[in-house]
Amino acid sequence: MSSVLDATVDRVEPESEMVPLKGKPGLTVLSLDVGTSGVRAALFDEEGNEIRGVRVGRNASSLTDFTELDPEAIAKEVFEAIDALLVLSPADEVELIAISTFWHSLLGIDETGATTTPLLTWADTRATQIAKAFRSEFNEFEIHRRTGCRFHSSYWPAKLRWLQREYGDGFERTRLWLGFAEYLTLKLFGEPIVSVSMASATGLLNQRTCDWDWDLIGALGVSPDALPLISRRLNGALQEEFANRWPQLRKARLTTIVGDGAANNIGGGCAAKDKIALMVGTSGAMRVVFEGEPPTTLPPSLWSYRVDDRRVVVGGALSDGGGLYRWLTQSLIVDQDPIELSRTLSAIDPDSHGLTVLPFWSGERSTGWTGDARGAILGLTQTTTPVEIILAALEAIAYRFALIAGALESVAPGAKIVATGNALRSSPLWSQIITDVLGRQVIFGGSPEASIRGAALLALEAVGKIGSIGEVEISVDDVFEPDMDRHVVYERGLERQEEFYRKLVADLL
C-alpha cells in the first residue's frame, strides 16, 4: 500500500523556543525526522539552533493508512526533503547527519536489497494472537527484564513469526531483517546501519549488553546471519550517487540514528529523571530519559528502550490519542469548528455524561498490552450527544495516561510532567483535562518539532561540539494547575473505567 497520497513541500520557519547550548563555531548539522505522517529536514548550527527547515507531508485519514508503508516511497520523500532544503541553503556545507525515525517497523530484503515483505509498523496488530501464544511458550517476565519489551504485535518477535506464516516465500528469500531506519541508511550510505536506539525497540535487544538477545533469537528460530550488526559509534559517508546529488553533504558523516520518542525527549529538554515527557500526537506516550542502566525491576505496564549505549528511555505508549479524537469528530459529523467545539466541551461538567470509554480503537499497548482489545462506549442513552461522547473519549485517554504516570513513579518519583505534541498544542482543554485527571501540575512548552532537534543535539554531543544534552532547558509556554475538586470526580471515572476494563478486556490477556 502506497504511503504517499499528496506529498507537498512547505517552508518551515526557524525555531527559537529552546535555550541554545554553548558550542564551537563553524559546524552545521543536517537533521532528518522521518515519521509515519511525513518527513522533515532541517539544518542546525553548532549551538543546536535551527537555521531552516522543510517538510514533505503525507495525508493519512486513519490509523490503518500506516499499518503498512511503502519504504521506497518514504525514502523518496526523504530525498525530496533534502533536495528542497539544500536549495534554500546553497552555501551551507554540512559536517554531520542525524536521523530520528519511528520505532518498531520491520521488513525483509534479499541479497540484492530488494524488499521481500511489506514494511510493517507499530500500528499493525495482525500478529496479536502470535504474541499472546508466546506468553505460554516463553517466560515473558524474563524476556521483559532482558529486552525491555512485552510480547506484543508492535515488536519483531511476533511480526517475524507472522511474516513466516503469511509470506512464506518472501520469508525464505529474506537475507536481512531491517527497520525503516536501516533501509534508509542502506540507500544513502550503502549499508544497513543499526543503532543501539533503533535495535532497542525491536524486542530482540538485550538492554544491558546492547547486543542482540541471542538466546531469544535462537529460540525463535531466526538465523543470526539475518540480523545486521549493531553499531555503537556511527561514521557513515554518503554513497557517490548522493554525494554528487548533494555537494554540500560530500564531507558529511552520519553521526546519530535515534528513535523518535527518545529524540522527542531530548529535544524537549526532558533528558533526566526530574522530567517526564507527555506526548499526544496520533498516538500518545509518557517517557523518562536518564543516564545509566535500565531499571532492575520494570513494571509490567512499561517498556524500556535505549537512547544510546549511555542512556535509557522508559515509558508507556497508547495506540489511540489524537487519532481517536479525529476519528470521532469525523465519524460523529460534529458540525462545529474546533474553537466552537472546545467551548462546548468546556461547558460540560467533568464525567457528567454517564459514559465510560475504553479507548482501544487500535488495540492496547500500555498498560495491559492486549493487542486485540477493542474500543467501547458504555452508558449510552437516547439523550447522549456526540459532543458528550467526544468529551468522554478525551477523559478516557487521560485515564490511561494516569495509569502510566503511576507506574513511572517507581522510575522517576515526583518528576515534573512536560506536555508536548500537536494534539495538545491545539487543545488547551485536553491539556487541562489531563492535568485534572493526574492531579499534578503539567508544564506545556518546548519545541513543536522536538524530535528533529533532539537528533541534532545528540549528533553535536557525539562529536564533542556541545556539552551534555542534560543542559538543554525548556521554554515554558503555559502551566496547567490541577483542579483538585475535578480530580476527585475523575478518580471515580478512572475506577469505573478500570472496572469495565477488568470485565471486558482482562479475559483477552
Backbone torsions as a table, in degrees:
resi	resn	phi	psi	omega
1	MET	NA	125.3	-179.1
2	SER	-69.4	139.7	179.5
3	SER	-97.6	-7.7	-176.0
4	VAL	-97.9	106.3	-178.4
5	LEU	-99.3	-59.3	176.9
6	ASP	-139.3	81.4	-177.9
7	ALA	-77.8	128.2	178.1
8	THR	-134.9	152.4	178.5
9	VAL	-109.7	126.4	-178.6
10	ASP	-125.8	144.4	174.4
11	ARG	-73.5	135.3	176.9
12	VAL	-114.4	128.0	-177.5
13	GLU	-68.6	150.0	176.7
14	PRO	-58.5	145.4	179.7
15	GLU	-99.0	145.3	-179.5
16	SER	-138.3	18.5	-175.7
17	GLU	-72.3	-29.0	-170.7
18	MET	-89.4	151.4	177.3
19	VAL	-75.9	122.8	-177.5
20	PRO	-67.6	151.6	176.4
21	LEU	-98.3	152.3	178.7
22	LYS	-74.2	127.9	-178.4
23	GLY	-143.4	-177.5	179.7
24	LYS	-95.3	142.6	-174.7
25	PRO	-72.3	161.7	168.3
26	GLY	86.7	19.9	-178.5
27	LEU	-125.9	136.9	-179.3
28	THR	-125.1	137.9	179.7
29	VAL	-114.4	131.2	166.6
30	LEU	-92.4	119.7	178.7
31	SER	-115.3	136.6	179.9
32	LEU	-118.7	134.2	174.0
33	ASP	-121.6	108.1	-175.8
34	VAL	-105.7	110.1	-178.6
35	GLY	-111.7	176.2	178.0
36	THR	-74.9	-11.6	-179.3
37	SER	-115.9	2.7	178.6
38	GLY	162.3	177.9	-177.8
39	VAL	-125.6	138.8	175.2
40	ARG	-127.6	138.0	176.0
41	ALA	-127.2	138.2	-179.1
42	ALA	-149.8	153.5	172.7
43	LEU	-102.6	139.5	178.7
44	PHE	-125.2	147.2	175.5
45	ASP	-86.2	-177.5	-174.1
46	GLU	-71.8	-6.8	177.4
47	GLU	-101.5	6.0	179.5
48	GLY	81.0	18.9	177.9
49	ASN	-96.4	135.3	178.9
50	GLU	-72.1	133.8	178.3
51	ILE	-89.6	-54.0	175.6
52	ARG	-163.5	161.7	-178.4
53	GLY	-153.0	164.1	176.3
54	VAL	-135.8	163.5	179.5
55	ARG	-135.4	138.6	168.3
56	VAL	-110.8	110.9	-174.4
57	GLY	-91.3	154.2	178.5
58	ARG	-132.9	120.1	-178.4
59	ASN	-80.4	133.0	176.3
60	ALA	-136.9	122.8	-175.9
61	SER	-84.9	-18.9	-178.9
62	SER	-156.2	169.4	-179.3
63	LEU	-61.3	-31.1	-178.8
64	THR	-66.2	-15.4	179.1
65	ASP	-71.4	-13.1	175.6
66	PHE	-133.5	35.1	166.4
67	THR	-74.5	-36.1	170.5
68	GLU	-123.5	136.4	178.8
69	LEU	-125.1	159.2	178.4
70	ASP	-94.0	105.2	-175.3
71	PRO	-63.0	-34.9	179.7
72	GLU	-65.4	-40.0	-179.8
73	ALA	-67.4	-40.1	179.4
74	ILE	-68.1	-40.6	176.6
75	ALA	-59.3	-39.7	178.0
76	LYS	-62.8	-39.1	176.4
77	GLU	-60.8	-40.9	177.8
78	VAL	-60.5	-47.2	-179.0
79	PHE	-61.3	-42.0	179.8
80	GLU	-64.6	-38.7	179.3
81	ALA	-64.4	-42.4	178.3
82	ILE	-65.0	-42.7	176.3
83	ASP	-52.5	-52.3	-175.3
84	ALA	-64.9	-38.9	-179.1
85	LEU	-65.3	-43.9	-175.9
86	LEU	-74.1	-22.9	171.4
87	VAL	-64.4	-37.0	177.9
88	LEU	-73.2	-19.6	-174.3
89	SER	-131.0	61.0	-173.3
90	PRO	-65.7	-20.7	-175.7
91	ALA	-97.4	-5.8	-174.9
92	ASP	-85.3	120.1	172.1
93	GLU	-93.3	131.7	-172.3
94	VAL	-103.7	134.2	179.4
95	GLU	-100.8	-34.1	-173.8
96	LEU	-124.6	148.4	174.7
97	ILE	-124.6	131.6	178.4
98	ALA	-127.9	143.4	-178.3
99	ILE	-130.1	130.3	167.5
100	SER	-116.8	132.4	179.6
101	THR	-152.4	171.7	-172.4
102	PHE	-71.1	142.0	176.7
103	TRP	-79.3	166.6	164.6
104	HIS	78.4	-0.8	-178.4
105	SER	-77.3	159.2	-177.2
106	LEU	-152.9	134.8	170.0
107	LEU	-152.2	162.1	176.0
108	GLY	-108.6	151.4	172.3
109	ILE	-130.2	153.7	177.3
110	ASP	-93.5	-170.2	-175.4
111	GLU	-65.2	-21.9	178.9
112	THR	-89.2	-6.2	-176.1
113	GLY	92.3	-0.6	178.1
114	ALA	-75.4	145.4	-179.2
115	THR	-72.0	142.5	178.9
116	THR	-111.6	-11.0	180.0
117	THR	-142.4	167.7	170.6
118	PRO	-67.9	165.6	171.1
119	LEU	-89.3	107.6	180.0
120	LEU	-89.7	141.9	179.7
121	THR	-113.8	178.9	178.1
122	TRP	-59.5	-25.4	-175.0
123	ALA	-78.1	-10.2	-179.5
124	ASP	-81.2	116.0	-176.2
125	THR	-105.4	13.0	-174.6
126	ARG	-68.3	-17.1	179.0
127	ALA	-93.4	15.6	-174.7
128	THR	-60.2	-45.7	-177.7
129	GLN	-65.6	-33.1	176.2
130	ILE	-66.0	-43.5	178.6
131	ALA	-59.8	-41.6	179.6
132	LYS	-65.8	-38.0	179.1
133	ALA	-65.7	-32.2	177.9
134	PHE	-59.7	-28.0	-177.6
135	ARG	-67.4	-22.4	173.8
136	SER	-89.7	-26.8	-176.5
137	GLU	-82.7	-31.0	-175.3
138	PHE	-125.8	166.8	171.8
139	ASN	-86.0	96.2	-173.9
140	GLU	-64.5	-33.8	178.7
141	PHE	-59.5	-44.8	-179.2
142	GLU	-69.4	-40.1	177.9
143	ILE	-63.0	-42.5	178.1
144	HIS	-61.7	-41.0	179.7
145	ARG	-63.6	-41.3	-177.4
146	ARG	-79.3	-45.3	-171.9
147	THR	-97.8	-13.6	-176.5
148	GLY	76.6	5.2	-174.0
149	CYS	-127.2	136.7	170.1
150	ARG	-78.7	167.8	172.1
151	PHE	-75.7	120.8	-175.9
152	HIS	-159.4	155.7	-179.2
153	SER	-65.4	-15.4	177.7
154	SER	-65.6	-30.0	-167.0
155	TYR	-99.4	165.0	-173.3
156	TRP	-64.2	-39.1	-176.6
157	PRO	-52.9	-50.4	-179.4
158	ALA	-70.1	-38.5	179.8
159	LYS	-62.5	-42.3	-179.8
160	LEU	-62.5	-44.3	179.8
161	ARG	-64.5	-38.5	179.0
162	TRP	-65.8	-43.3	178.7
163	LEU	-64.0	-35.8	177.7
164	GLN	-61.7	-38.0	-179.3
165	ARG	-76.8	-41.3	-170.8
166	GLU	-94.8	-23.2	-179.2
167	TYR	-128.1	55.1	-173.5
168	GLY	-53.5	-48.1	-178.8
169	ASP	-66.0	-44.5	178.2
170	GLY	-64.1	-37.6	178.3
171	PHE	-61.8	-43.7	-178.8
172	GLU	-68.1	-29.9	-179.2
173	ARG	-83.6	-7.2	-175.5
174	THR	-71.0	128.3	176.0
175	ARG	-93.8	-38.3	-179.9
176	LEU	-140.1	143.2	171.8
177	TRP	-98.8	129.7	-174.5
178	LEU	-135.7	158.3	161.9
179	GLY	-94.7	177.9	-178.6
180	PHE	-63.3	-35.6	-180.0
181	ALA	-56.5	-43.6	-178.8
182	GLU	-70.9	-35.6	175.8
183	TYR	-61.7	-42.5	179.9
184	LEU	-66.2	-42.2	179.8
185	THR	-69.0	-30.1	174.2
186	LEU	-61.3	-42.6	179.8
187	LYS	-67.3	-47.0	-172.1
188	LEU	-81.0	-38.8	-169.6
189	PHE	-116.4	-1.7	174.8
190	GLY	84.4	3.0	176.1
191	GLU	-151.1	149.0	179.7
192	PRO	-81.7	94.8	-173.6
193	ILE	-86.2	118.4	-178.8
194	VAL	-105.2	116.3	176.6
195	SER	-84.9	161.9	175.8
196	VAL	-58.6	-40.1	-177.9
197	SER	-61.6	-48.5	-178.1
198	MET	-68.0	-39.1	178.6
199	ALA	-65.1	-30.3	-173.1
200	SER	-67.1	-19.8	-177.8
201	ALA	-103.6	16.2	178.4
202	THR	-87.7	-20.3	-171.1
203	GLY	85.7	6.4	-178.6
204	LEU	-122.5	7.6	-179.7
205	LEU	-102.4	135.7	169.2
206	ASN	-77.8	113.0	-171.6
207	GLN	-65.6	-21.0	-178.0
208	ARG	-90.3	-36.0	179.3
209	THR	-89.0	-15.3	-175.7
210	CYS	58.1	32.8	174.3
211	ASP	-129.8	166.1	177.3
212	TRP	-57.3	145.3	176.3
213	ASP	-82.5	89.4	-170.6
214	TRP	-66.0	-28.2	177.7
215	ASP	-65.0	-46.4	178.9
216	LEU	-66.5	-41.8	-179.9
217	ILE	-61.2	-41.7	177.3
218	GLY	-64.5	-40.9	-179.6
219	ALA	-66.3	-28.8	178.5
220	LEU	-80.6	-10.0	-179.8
221	GLY	78.0	22.0	178.4
222	VAL	-90.7	131.2	179.7
223	SER	-66.3	130.4	176.6
224	PRO	-56.9	-30.3	-179.5
225	ASP	-71.0	-13.5	-178.3
226	ALA	-87.0	-0.1	177.8
227	LEU	-113.1	128.6	-178.9
228	PRO	-70.9	159.4	178.4
229	LEU	-68.2	144.2	178.7
230	ILE	-89.2	130.7	-178.4
231	SER	-105.0	120.3	176.8
232	ARG	-82.6	-29.1	178.8
233	ARG	-126.3	126.7	-174.8
234	LEU	-104.8	145.7	178.2
235	ASN	-159.4	41.7	-174.6
236	GLY	-76.6	144.7	176.1
237	ALA	-111.6	145.4	-178.5
238	LEU	-61.6	147.0	171.8
239	GLN	-64.0	156.4	-174.4
240	GLU	-56.8	-38.0	179.5
241	GLU	-55.0	-44.8	-176.8
242	PHE	-84.1	-29.3	174.2
243	ALA	-63.4	-36.2	176.0
244	ASN	-71.7	-36.6	-179.5
245	ARG	-68.2	-36.3	-177.1
246	TRP	-125.7	80.9	-176.8
247	PRO	-56.4	-29.5	179.7
248	GLN	-65.0	-17.4	-177.4
249	LEU	-103.6	6.9	-173.9
250	ARG	-59.3	-35.8	-179.1
251	LYS	-96.6	0.5	-175.2
252	ALA	-72.1	148.6	178.2
253	ARG	-125.3	135.0	175.0
254	LEU	-67.2	124.0	-173.5
255	THR	-118.0	-29.0	-174.0
256	THR	-143.1	134.2	165.6
257	ILE	-131.2	120.1	-172.5
258	VAL	-138.8	145.2	174.7
259	GLY	-62.6	143.4	-172.4
260	ASP	-62.4	-33.1	179.2
261	GLY	-64.8	-44.3	177.8
262	ALA	-65.4	-42.1	179.1
263	ALA	-62.0	-36.4	179.2
264	ASN	-62.4	-42.3	175.6
265	ASN	-60.4	-47.3	-176.7
266	ILE	-61.7	-51.3	-178.5
267	GLY	-66.8	-22.4	178.6
268	GLY	-91.9	5.8	178.0
269	GLY	77.0	21.8	179.6
270	CYS	-113.3	72.1	-173.9
271	ALA	-117.7	20.4	177.4
272	ALA	-148.1	170.0	-174.0
273	LYS	-70.5	-4.7	-179.8
274	ASP	-86.9	-2.5	179.7
275	LYS	-138.2	133.6	173.8
276	ILE	-110.4	127.2	176.7
277	ALA	-87.0	129.1	174.8
278	LEU	-113.0	117.3	-175.0
279	MET	-122.4	132.2	172.9
280	VAL	-126.6	114.3	171.0
281	GLY	-121.7	-129.0	171.5
282	THR	-62.8	-42.3	174.0
283	SER	-108.3	-158.0	-179.9
284	GLY	-154.0	158.5	179.3
285	ALA	-159.8	155.1	167.5
286	MET	-127.5	130.3	-172.8
287	ARG	-142.2	146.6	171.5
288	VAL	-126.1	135.3	179.1
289	VAL	-113.4	138.9	177.5
290	PHE	-156.9	157.4	175.9
291	GLU	-79.6	147.4	177.2
292	GLY	121.0	-159.5	-176.3
293	GLU	-96.1	159.3	176.8
294	PRO	-61.8	157.2	178.2
295	PRO	-58.0	142.0	178.0
296	THR	-62.8	-42.5	174.1
297	THR	-119.6	129.3	-176.3
298	LEU	-114.9	124.9	177.1
299	PRO	-54.1	141.1	-176.1
300	PRO	-62.4	-19.7	-179.4
301	SER	-80.4	-11.0	-173.4
302	LEU	-110.1	160.0	170.2
303	TRP	-113.3	164.5	176.6
304	SER	-137.0	119.5	177.5
305	TYR	-120.1	-165.2	-179.3
306	ARG	-128.2	142.2	165.9
307	VAL	-81.1	-43.9	177.8
308	ASP	-162.5	-164.7	-177.9
309	ASP	-78.7	-0.7	179.0
310	ARG	-107.3	-24.7	-169.9
311	ARG	-126.3	146.2	-179.6
312	VAL	-112.6	148.8	171.3
313	VAL	-126.6	123.3	-177.8
314	VAL	-119.7	138.6	179.8
315	GLY	-176.0	-168.1	176.4
316	GLY	-137.2	154.2	-175.4
317	ALA	-133.5	145.3	174.9
318	LEU	-113.4	134.7	177.7
319	SER	-76.9	-19.7	-179.8
320	ASP	-116.8	123.3	176.8
321	GLY	-141.9	-113.7	177.9
322	GLY	-63.4	-25.8	177.6
323	GLY	-62.5	-38.4	178.5
324	LEU	-68.7	-41.6	176.7
325	TYR	-58.5	-44.7	179.2
326	ARG	-63.5	-42.2	-179.7
327	TRP	-62.1	-42.9	-178.3
328	LEU	-66.8	-44.8	-178.7
329	THR	-64.8	-33.7	178.2
330	GLN	-76.2	-44.8	-174.6
331	SER	-71.8	-35.7	-179.1
332	LEU	-86.1	-1.4	176.2
333	ILE	50.1	58.3	178.6
334	VAL	-76.0	117.2	-174.4
335	ASP	-90.0	58.3	176.7
336	GLN	-141.5	142.8	174.5
337	ASP	-73.9	164.3	-173.8
338	PRO	-55.1	-38.8	-178.7
339	ILE	-68.3	-44.4	179.3
340	GLU	-65.4	-40.7	178.8
341	LEU	-62.4	-41.6	178.6
342	SER	-60.8	-41.0	177.9
343	ARG	-63.0	-42.2	-179.5
344	THR	-64.1	-43.8	178.9
345	LEU	-63.5	-39.9	-178.1
346	SER	-65.1	-25.5	-177.8
347	ALA	-79.1	-9.1	-178.6
348	ILE	-91.9	132.0	178.7
349	ASP	-65.5	148.6	-177.5
350	PRO	-60.0	134.0	175.0
351	ASP	52.0	32.9	-179.6
352	SER	-94.7	-2.8	-174.2
353	HIS	-85.0	-13.2	-179.6
354	GLY	74.9	14.7	-176.8
355	LEU	-103.7	149.7	170.0
356	THR	-126.8	123.9	-179.6
357	VAL	-111.4	132.0	168.1
358	LEU	-100.0	105.4	-168.5
359	PRO	-85.5	65.5	-175.2
360	PHE	-122.4	43.8	178.2
361	TRP	-58.5	-30.2	-177.5
362	SER	-112.4	24.6	-176.8
363	GLY	82.0	179.6	-176.4
364	GLU	-120.2	135.2	164.8
365	ARG	-103.1	-109.0	175.2
366	SER	-66.8	139.2	14.7
367	THR	-104.9	-20.7	-173.4
368	GLY	-97.0	-10.1	177.4
369	TRP	58.7	38.6	-180.0
370	THR	-98.9	94.7	-174.0
371	GLY	-63.9	-27.4	-179.6
372	ASP	-97.9	15.2	169.5
373	ALA	-62.1	148.5	-179.5
374	ARG	-128.4	155.4	-178.7
375	GLY	-70.0	151.1	179.3
376	ALA	-147.8	142.9	172.5
377	ILE	-121.5	112.0	-174.1
378	LEU	-112.0	143.8	178.0
379	GLY	96.7	13.0	-179.5
380	LEU	-65.5	141.2	173.0
381	THR	-132.4	176.2	179.4
382	GLN	-68.8	-15.5	179.1
383	THR	-97.4	-3.3	179.2
384	THR	-64.8	134.7	-179.9
385	THR	-104.6	155.7	176.3
386	PRO	-56.3	-36.6	-178.8
387	VAL	-65.6	-37.4	177.5
388	GLU	-64.9	-36.9	177.4
389	ILE	-63.7	-42.1	179.6
390	ILE	-63.6	-45.2	179.1
391	LEU	-61.6	-42.8	179.6
392	ALA	-61.5	-35.0	178.5
393	ALA	-69.2	-41.2	177.1
394	LEU	-61.0	-43.3	177.9
395	GLU	-64.4	-39.0	-177.8
396	ALA	-63.5	-42.4	177.7
397	ILE	-64.7	-38.9	176.6
398	ALA	-61.4	-36.4	177.1
399	TYR	-61.6	-40.0	-179.8
400	ARG	-67.2	-37.0	175.0
401	PHE	-63.2	-35.8	179.3
402	ALA	-62.7	-37.2	178.7
403	LEU	-68.0	-39.8	176.9
404	ILE	-65.3	-43.3	179.8
405	ALA	-60.0	-39.1	177.7
406	GLY	-62.8	-41.3	178.5
407	ALA	-66.9	-35.9	-179.3
408	LEU	-69.7	-14.7	177.0
409	GLU	-59.9	-29.8	179.4
410	SER	-72.8	-18.0	-178.8
411	VAL	-103.0	-42.5	-176.4
412	ALA	-135.6	72.6	-175.9
413	PRO	-63.3	132.6	175.4
414	GLY	71.6	13.6	-177.8
415	ALA	-67.5	149.2	172.6
416	LYS	-70.5	149.0	178.4
417	ILE	-106.5	124.3	-178.9
418	VAL	-114.9	117.4	-176.4
419	ALA	-92.2	137.1	176.7
420	THR	-138.4	-178.6	175.4
421	GLY	103.1	144.6	-174.5
422	ASN	-67.6	-29.9	-179.3
423	ALA	-64.0	-42.6	178.5
424	LEU	-77.1	-32.8	179.9
425	ARG	-60.1	-33.2	-178.9
426	SER	-94.0	2.6	-175.8
427	SER	-141.4	82.5	174.1
428	PRO	-57.5	-31.0	178.1
429	LEU	-58.8	-47.2	-178.4
430	TRP	-65.7	-38.8	176.4
431	SER	-59.0	-41.7	179.5
432	GLN	-68.3	-38.5	176.9
433	ILE	-59.7	-47.2	179.8
434	ILE	-61.6	-42.1	178.3
435	THR	-59.3	-46.4	-178.9
436	ASP	-67.0	-38.5	178.0
437	VAL	-64.7	-44.2	-179.6
438	LEU	-70.3	-28.7	-174.2
439	GLY	68.2	27.8	-177.7
440	ARG	-138.4	150.1	175.7
441	GLN	-60.8	140.1	176.0
442	VAL	-124.9	125.1	178.1
443	ILE	-93.3	131.4	174.9
444	PHE	-110.8	123.1	-179.1
445	GLY	-177.3	-161.9	-179.0
446	GLY	80.6	179.8	-177.3
447	SER	-81.4	139.9	173.6
448	PRO	-67.6	-13.4	178.6
449	GLU	-119.2	53.2	-173.0
450	ALA	-66.8	-33.8	-174.7
451	SER	-64.1	-43.8	-177.4
452	ILE	-68.2	-35.6	177.5
453	ARG	-72.6	-35.6	178.2
454	GLY	-60.5	-41.7	177.6
455	ALA	-62.9	-41.6	179.0
456	ALA	-63.8	-41.6	179.6
457	LEU	-63.8	-40.3	177.7
458	LEU	-63.3	-38.3	177.8
459	ALA	-65.3	-43.6	179.1
460	LEU	-63.7	-39.4	177.8
461	GLU	-66.6	-39.4	-176.3
462	ALA	-61.3	-31.4	-178.8
463	VAL	-101.0	10.6	174.7
464	GLY	75.2	20.2	-178.7
465	LYS	-86.6	-17.4	175.6
466	ILE	-133.8	168.0	173.6
467	GLY	-75.2	-165.0	-177.3
468	SER	-62.7	143.6	175.4
469	ILE	-64.8	-13.2	174.8
470	GLY	-64.4	-14.0	178.4
471	GLU	-79.0	-12.5	-178.4
472	VAL	-64.7	132.4	177.2
473	GLU	-112.5	160.7	178.6
474	ILE	-104.0	146.4	167.9
475	SER	-84.8	148.6	-178.8
476	VAL	-106.9	108.4	178.7
477	ASP	-83.8	-32.6	-179.2
478	ASP	-161.9	157.0	176.0
479	VAL	-129.0	124.7	179.1
480	PHE	-103.6	123.6	178.3
481	GLU	-101.3	139.9	-176.9
482	PRO	-74.2	141.3	168.7
483	ASP	-91.1	106.9	-172.4
484	MET	-69.8	-23.4	173.3
485	ASP	-66.6	-42.9	176.0
486	ARG	-66.5	-35.7	178.6
487	HIS	-57.9	-42.2	178.6
488	VAL	-61.5	-42.6	177.6
489	VAL	-61.8	-44.1	-178.5
490	TYR	-68.5	-30.1	175.7
491	GLU	-59.4	-39.8	177.6
492	ARG	-67.7	-37.5	177.1
493	GLY	-63.7	-40.5	177.1
494	LEU	-64.4	-42.2	177.7
495	GLU	-60.2	-40.8	179.3
496	ARG	-66.8	-40.6	177.3
497	GLN	-61.7	-42.9	179.5
498	GLU	-65.2	-34.3	177.4
499	GLU	-63.9	-46.2	177.7
500	PHE	-67.3	-35.7	177.6
501	TYR	-58.7	-45.8	-179.5
502	ARG	-62.8	-34.6	-177.2
503	LYS	-80.0	-35.2	-171.0
504	LEU	-106.1	-24.3	-174.3
505	VAL	-113.2	-34.0	-173.5
506	ALA	-57.4	-33.5	-179.5
507	ASP	-67.4	-17.3	-179.9
508	LEU	-84.5	-12.1	-176.4
509	LEU	-61.5	NA	NA
